[in-house]
């Protein structure tokens, strides 16, 4: 991956980050006021790059993609075991805990943990001998996630304030990294991928859900389909993702499309492994 993010916009990195922070702060506050997941995705709208105002909280410029994002992507059994507020705050494009091959005793990191749904599900999967960390930059989401952990009675979790480009954990501290529709929001994806590699133990793995573009779509094409903070304009293509993972040192990388979010862009599962030696 080049040092210049192929999805970069005319906005500065700080401007994009602040827009994302404000967007998800609003989401957390809405959940605190009792908003449900469908209501949240419908109500939290931003103006996209084409001037449309009908984007959902994490989606493109058309209401037709609602089923591609949110709590509907989790099994009913998973939703039933969690606090309602954690389910309501789900704004991702997949269920990374279902593909990360989590095992008893694993230490797991969720990048952009939001209201905590994936951290809480991970904590259940790794059991009492494992641990699940969440990193998020939004105070309101951290407050919501910690409250959800308390409601769930989860003891093996910790939510840390930080950015996904500068993870507040030491080298080699986790066995698995997950993330749910967050990496596309970063304006320095090479740094995010390098941070995943750094914090993983040798032999560690990633299991990520993200929006990924088909290779024929240019950055301008992606921007036409939705906003940066709506998880569309900032998405990497499949080749860009694979190249970025390889450049960081990952092996056995794969990008699997699961469902179309907007034309030519898909919810996807990204897997890769840090070499054992």
C-alpha positions in Angstrom: 0.0 0.0 0.0 1.4 3.4 -0.9 2.1 6.0 1.7 -0.8 8.0 0.2 -4.2 6.5 1.1 -6.0 5.8 -2.2 -9.3 6.8 -0.5 -8.1 10.2 0.8 -10.4 13.1 0.3 -10.0 16.9 0.1 -10.7 17.0 3.8 -7.8 16.8 6.2 -7.3 13.6 8.3 -8.2 15.7 11.4 -11.4 16.9 9.8 -12.5 13.4 8.8 -11.6 12.0 12.2 -13.6 14.7 14.0 -16.6 14.1 11.7 -16.5 10.4 12.5 -16.1 11.1 16.2 -19.1 13.4 16.2 -21.2 10.9 14.2 -20.6 8.0 16.6 -21.0 10.2 19.6 -24.5 11.1 18.3 -25.2 7.4 17.9 -24.1 6.5 21.5 -26.3 9.3 22.9 -29.2 8.2 20.8 -28.9 4.7 22.2 -28.8 6.2 25.7 -32.2 7.9 24.9 -33.7 4.6 24.0 -33.2 4.4 20.2 -33.3 1.0 18.7 -31.0 -0.3 16.0 -33.3 0.2 13.1 -34.2 3.7 14.3 -30.6 4.5 14.8 -29.5 3.5 11.3 -32.5 5.4 9.8 -32.3 8.5 11.9 -28.5 9.3 12.0 -28.1 10.8 8.5 -25.4 12.9 7.0 -25.0 14.7 3.8 -22.9 12.6 1.4 -20.5 13.8 -1.3 -23.4 14.2 -3.8 -25.5 16.4 -1.5 -27.9 13.6 -0.5 -29.1 13.4 3.1 -30.6 9.9 3.1 -27.6 7.9 4.2 -27.9 5.6 7.2 -25.3 5.7 10.1 -23.0 3.4 8.2 -24.0 3.1 4.6 -24.2 4.7 1.2 -26.5 7.1 -0.5 -29.6 5.0 -0.6 -31.9 3.6 1.9 -31.9 0.3 0.0 -28.7 -0.8 1.8 -30.2 -0.9 5.3 -30.0 -4.7 5.6 -26.3 -4.6 4.8 -25.5 -2.9 8.2 -26.4 -3.2 11.8 -27.7 -5.8 14.3 -29.5 -7.9 11.6 -26.1 -9.4 10.7 -25.9 -11.1 14.1 -27.7 -14.4 14.9 -30.7 -14.1 17.1 -29.0 -16.3 19.7 -26.1 -13.8 19.9 -28.4 -10.9 20.2 -30.4 -12.6 23.0 -27.4 -13.0 25.2 -26.4 -9.3 25.1 -27.8 -6.1 26.7 -30.3 -4.4 24.4 -28.2 -1.3 24.4 -25.2 -3.2 22.9 -27.4 -4.6 20.1 -29.0 -1.2 19.5 -25.5 0.4 19.0 -24.4 -2.1 16.4 -23.5 -0.1 13.2 -21.2 -2.6 11.5 -21.3 -4.5 8.2 -20.7 -8.0 9.5 -20.1 -10.2 12.5 -16.3 -10.6 12.9 -16.5 -12.8 16.0 -18.1 -15.5 13.8 -15.1 -15.7 11.5 -12.1 -14.9 13.7 -11.7 -18.5 15.0 -11.7 -17.4 18.6 -10.6 -20.0 21.1 -10.7 -20.5 24.8 -7.9 -18.5 26.4 -7.4 -16.1 23.5 -6.6 -12.4 24.0 -8.7 -10.5 21.5 -8.6 -6.8 20.4 -11.6 -5.1 18.7 -10.6 -2.0 16.7 -13.3 0.7 16.9 -15.3 -1.2 19.5 -18.3 1.2 19.6 -21.0 0.1 22.0 -19.2 -3.1 22.7 -21.2 -5.8 21.0 -18.2 -7.6 19.4 -16.1 -7.3 22.6 -18.8 -8.9 24.7 -19.4 -11.7 22.2 -15.6 -12.3 22.0 -15.4 -12.4 25.8 -18.0 -15.2 25.9 -16.1 -17.2 23.2 -12.7 -16.9 24.9 -14.0 -17.7 28.3 -12.7 -16.9 31.8 -9.1 -17.7 30.7 -9.2 -15.3 27.8 -9.6 -11.5 27.6 -11.2 -9.1 25.2 -10.0 -5.5 24.7 -11.9 -2.7 22.8 -10.3 0.4 21.5 -12.4 3.5 20.6 -11.7 7.2 20.3 -15.3 8.4 21.2 -15.9 9.1 24.9 -19.7 8.6 24.5 -19.2 5.1 22.9 -16.7 4.1 25.6 -19.2 5.1 28.3 -21.9 3.1 26.6 -19.6 0.1 26.1 -18.5 0.1 29.8 -22.1 0.3 30.9 -23.0 -2.6 28.6 -20.2 -4.7 30.0 -21.5 -4.0 33.5 -25.0 -5.0 32.5 -23.7 -8.2 30.9 -21.6 -9.0 34.0 -18.5 -9.3 31.8 -15.3 -9.5 33.9 -12.8 -10.3 31.2 -13.1 -7.1 29.1 -11.5 -3.7 29.1 -12.3 -0.7 26.9 -9.4 1.7 26.1 -9.5 5.1 24.7 -7.3 5.5 21.6 -7.3 5.5 17.8 -6.9 2.5 15.6 -3.8 4.1 14.1 -2.1 4.2 17.5 -3.4 1.3 19.6 -2.7 1.7 23.3 -1.4 -1.9 23.8 2.2 -3.3 23.8 3.8 -5.3 21.0 2.6 -9.0 20.8 -0.1 -8.6 23.3 -3.1 -10.3 21.6 -3.8 -13.5 19.7 -6.5 -12.1 17.4 -7.6 -8.7 16.1 -11.2 -8.1 15.0 -13.0 -5.0 13.6 -16.4 -4.3 12.3 -16.7 -1.7 9.5 -14.2 0.7 11.0 -11.0 0.5 9.0 -12.7 2.1 6.1 -13.2 5.2 8.3 -9.4 5.7 8.8 -7.5 8.0 6.5 -4.2 6.1 7.2 -5.1 2.5 6.6 -1.5 1.5 6.2 -0.9 2.6 9.8 -3.9 0.7 11.0 -2.7 -2.5 9.3 0.8 -2.0 10.7 -0.7 -1.6 14.2 -2.6 -4.9 13.9 0.6 -6.6 12.9 2.5 -5.0 15.8 0.1 -6.0 18.6 -0.4 -9.6 17.4 1.6 -12.4 18.8 3.6 -14.5 16.2 1.0 -16.8 14.6 -1.8 -14.4 15.6 -4.6 -13.7 13.1 -7.1 -11.1 12.0 -10.8 -11.6 11.3 -12.3 -8.3 10.1 -15.6 -7.2 8.6 -15.3 -4.2 6.4 -16.7 -2.6 3.3 -14.5 -3.4 0.3 -14.8 -2.2 -3.3 -14.5 -4.2 -6.5 -11.1 -3.5 -8.1 -12.6 -1.7 -11.1 -14.0 1.1 -9.0 -11.7 4.2 -8.7 -11.7 6.3 -5.5 -13.9 8.8 -7.3 -16.4 6.0 -8.1 -16.5 5.0 -4.5 -17.1 8.6 -3.4 -20.0 8.8 -5.8 -21.7 5.9 -4.0 -21.7 7.4 -0.5 -19.9 9.5 2.1 -16.6 8.8 3.9 -18.2 8.8 7.3 -20.9 6.6 5.9 -18.4 3.8 5.4 -18.4 4.0 1.6 -16.1 6.6 0.1 -13.1 5.5 2.3 -13.3 1.8 1.5 -10.3 0.0 0.0 -10.6 -2.2 -3.1 -9.9 -5.9 -2.7 -6.5 -5.6 -4.3 -5.6 -2.6 -2.2 -6.5 -4.5 0.9 -4.4 -7.6 -0.1 -1.5 -5.4 -1.0 -1.6 -3.5 2.2 -1.7 -6.7 4.3 1.2 -8.2 2.4 3.2 -5.0 2.8 2.8 -5.1 6.6 4.0 -8.7 6.7 0.8 -10.7 6.9 0.5 -14.1 5.1 -2.4 -16.2 3.9 -4.5 -13.1 3.4 -8.0 -13.3 1.8 -10.9 -11.0 1.2 -14.3 -12.7 0.8 -17.3 -10.7 -0.3 -20.4 -11.6 1.7 -23.2 -9.1 0.6 -23.5 -6.1 -1.6 -23.8 -2.8 0.3 -24.0 -0.5 -2.8 -23.3 -1.3 -6.4 -19.8 -2.6 -6.8 -19.1 -2.4 -3.0 -19.5 -5.2 -0.6 -19.5 -6.2 3.1 -16.5 -8.5 3.3 -14.6 -10.7 5.6 -10.8 -10.1 5.7 -8.5 -12.8 7.2 -4.8 -12.9 7.5 -2.1 -14.3 9.8 1.1 -13.0 11.3 4.0 -15.4 10.6 4.8 -17.6 13.5 8.5 -16.7 13.2 
